[in-house]
Amino acid sequence: MTVLNIILPALLLSSSVSYAENSHSGMDHNNHNMHQASATLTEAGNDAFGTIQEVINKLNADPNTDWSKVNIEALRQHLLDMNDMTLNIEVVSQTSINNGLQAIIIPTTKRAETALDRVFKAHPGQLQRETGWTMKVTKSAKRYTLTITTTKPSDVNKIRGLGYIGLMAYGNHHQPHHWAMATGKNPHTGHH
């Protein structure tokens, strides 16, 4: 009998006992109990919700926030695009080429295709500004071919190791871009 065979049933039993103790029907949840629970949590529920909550908290903390320019919905739409370009695509191939990588991406939903169209208009320029790397994107039907190259031999393996999603997430421009979007500034002036 393995340790897992002994520990797993014990964990399941303790979690079900704990659940039974904490899930009383008709329990009156007063404000004190609800406040205590929220004070111990750190996650907002999911990434997009957490980002939006962080932005709202920062806006609330700044007495100079111009609420007439705030656009949280624009940020939400962008976060949907980020979700689509991360999860609703198929990476068909990632091939080493001279000085870099070629990746072929196919969206698995119509919304992901629209998101990729938007993202690929801005991201290659942003990546070049931050790294000096060249990203060329071509589209044929629903198939995107990304060619990422560098003139620095020391960066070739980095590009290959990052692959499609690493290259999309690379850099420190995402948070300032999200902030610009939420505060009503033009996010495509120097930002992806």
N, C-alpha and C positions, 0 to 999 in steps of 0.2 A: 504494500500500500504506500503510495507516494505521499509526500507532505501536502501536495495540492488536494489529494482526495480527503485528507483530514481537515485542512484549513478551509477549503471552499464551503463545505456544508455548514461549518461553524459560523463563517461569515454570513452566509445566507440566513441562517437561523437568527443571528444577532440583529441583522438588519430588519428582518420581518418583525421581531419582537419590538425593536426600536420604532418601527413604523406603526405598529399597533398601539404603542404607548403614546405616540404623538398625534394620532388621527382619531380624536374623539368626536363622534357625531354630536352636532349641536353645541359644540364648545364655543363659549363666548370669547372672541378675540378682542380684548380691549386694546386701546391705543398703546399702552405700555408694552404689551406682549408683541404687537406688530413692530413697534419701534426697536425693541430688543432684537428681533429677528433681522430687520433690515440693517442694523448697526453691525452685525456679524458677517454679513455677506459682502463680497467684493466684486462679483460678476453681475453684469446688468441683464443677462439673459442670452444675448448673442452678440457677435462682433459689431454688426451695424448699429444695433440698439445702444451698445456700450459707447461707440464712437459718438453717436448723436447725444447721448446723455453727458459725455465729457464736454462736448462743445457747449451744450446748454449751461452746464455748471460754470464753464469759463466765461460765457457771456453774462451770466447772472453775477459773477464775482467782479466784473468790470463796470464801474459806475458810468463810464463813458460809452457803453454799448449803444449804438444807434439802432434800436429795434425796428425802425422803419426800413432798414436795409437788410436785416437778417432774413435768410432764406434757407431754412432747415430742409424744406422739401427738395431743393436742388442737391443738397448733400445726400439725402436719402436716395435720390435717383442715381447719383454717382456710385453710391455704395452698392446699389443693385447691379450696376454695370461691373463693378469689381467682383462681386459674387459670381456673376455669369462668366466673366473671363477666367475665373479660377476654377469653378466647379462644373459649369455647363459647356465644357469643350472636351474634345478628344485630342490628345497629343498623338498624332499618327506616327511621327518619326522625329528624331533629333539626331542629326548626322554631323560628325566633325567634317569641317571643310578647311581649306587653306585660311589661316588667320582667324578661325572662329567656328561658328555653328550655323547650321540650317535646320529650322524646325518647321514642321507642317502641322497646322492646327485646323480642326473642323469643329464648328459650333454644333451643339446637340439640340439647341432650341433656336427659334426665330429671334427671341429676345437676346440670346447670347451673340447671335450674328450682328445684331444692331449695336450691342455693347462693344464688340470687337471693332466694328467700323469706327465708332466714336473714339475708343481708346487708342487705336493705331494712327489716328490723325495727329495726336499730340505726343504720345510716348516716345517714338523714335527721336524726336528733337530733344526731349528732356533727357533721355539716356545719353545722347551725345554731349549735351552741356555738362552733365555730371561726370561722365567717364571718358569722353573722347571716342567712344565706340560708335560704329555706324550700324544702324538697324534699318534695313530695307524690308518693306512689307508689300507683297503682291497678293492679289486676290483673283482667283479663278473659280467661278461658281461660288460654292460655299467653302472653298479650300484656301486657307491663308498660308503663304510661304514667307517665313521670316528668315532673313539672312543677317546675322550679326557678326561683324568683324572688327578687328583692331589692328593698329599699326605697331602696337607694343607686344613683342613676343611673350613677355612675362604675363600678359593678361589673357592669352589664348585659352589656357586650361581653366581659368576662372570663368570665362564665358561659357565654355563647354560644361563645366560643373554646375553652373547656375541653371542652365537649361531655360526652357520657355518661362516657367512661372517665377524662377529666381530672377530672370532678367526683367520681368514685369514688376516684381516687388522691390528691385534693387534701388538703393538711393534713399535720400532723406527728404524727398520732395512731397511725399504723399500727405503728411500731416499739415504742412503749410498750405498745400493745395486744398485740403478739406476745410481748413480754417477760412481761407479766402472765399471758398464757395458758400459757406454758411453765413459769412458776414457780408455777403452781397458784393464782393469785389470780383473783378474779372479773373477767374482762376486760370485762364489760358495765357496770361501775360507772365511769362517766365515760369509757369508751373504746368505740370501734366494734368 
